[in-house]
Amino acid sequence: MKNTKAERELALDFLRVTEAAAIASARTMGQGDRKHSDHVAVEAMREVMDTVPMRGRIVIGEGERDEAPMLYIGEEVGGGAFTDESRAEFPEVDIAVDPLEGTNLCALGANNAIAVLAAAERGGLLNAPDIYMDKIVVGPSCRGAVDIEAPVAENLKNIARRLGREIEDLTVICLDRPRHRQLVQDARTAGARIRLISDGDLSAGISAAVAGTNIHALMGIGGAPEGVITAAAMKCLNGEIQAKLVFDPEKLGVDASKVPPAEEVIERIKEMGINDPDKIYDTNDLAPGKKVIFAATGVTDGSLLRGVRFFGEGKRTHSVVMTTDSKSIRFVDTVHVEGGPDAVIRF
């Protein structure tokens, strides 16, 4: 991504990519088949991505090649409709995708399912392993005021001070998992309100960085790939994420026999170039790129984006597109018309 104009054009192309994935998965909303919902989102995202004028590489996707036929880590994408000579001039882009963040949410018809993509220049996104990550996410006003290793009460006190309010006025969001019992208890003891969610800590983290959502922080353990995509959004929103990889079964609250041994995980992440398994990552560690693009489209209604709405002659999508280089955050409400010249367009 050589300049602001190219970044802007890619951002609009990536908007088409997330819109396609959101529309495809929204058609399966409420049908109770999360694997099918994810499958159609992946297919739609991959098809449109190949029309984008870029030399793209998936660094966070649906898994290893043996597990994922499309959008697998290392897959080359983009430029499929262009000649080899034209492709040679296209920018090299690293891409992190979650074609359907909140597969269970979509399958159940619950809120906050989204289709999401982050991109940066080559090397601009951490190639994170598909394991767990402890995270804390806050908005611009609280950047520099939190420490992932500090007690929950101390972080809440610092967040409240930066926001000019009492701890009792704060709402913290986290995944509803047994591993978060102590976190929830500590937050409630300190006086904060807790909002528990069943899935989707990526969209929840973004909400924590946007004023007006009534979410003031995200805390807890979720997926590492989602942490990288969240970091890309934080770069655009001037928010902050701190994170640390987690592979201790006790911290995860699971039986040790149900997860790979820690030694095996540490060896794997070293092969990916991560030499310090105890490293505390900040926003720039997870998304070091200078030119970052983030795009997301709502699948079901959420605190930040509305879900896909279908009508007789088309559908309507609600998306957000953010870039670091142009410092723009666009909310895009799009009506996709399918009918002929007599189609009724609904707003």
Secondary structure, DSSP 8 states (H G I E B T S, - for coil): --SHHHHHHHHHHHHHHHHHHHHHHHTTTTSS-HHHHHHHHHHHHHHHHTTSSSEEEEEESSS-TTT-SSS-TT-EES-TTS-HHHHTTS-EEEEEEEEEE-HHHHHHT-S--EEEEEEEETT-S----SSEEEEEEE-GGGTTS--TTS-HHHHHHHHHHHHTS-GGG-EEEEE--GGGHHHHHHHHHHT-EEEEESS-HHHHHHHHTSTTSS--EEEEEEEHHHHHHHHHHHHHHT-EEEEEEE--HHHHTS-GGGS--HHHHHHHHHHTT---TT-EE-HHHH---SS-EEEEEESS--SS----EEETTEEEEEEEEEETTTTEEEEEEEEEE-S-TT-----
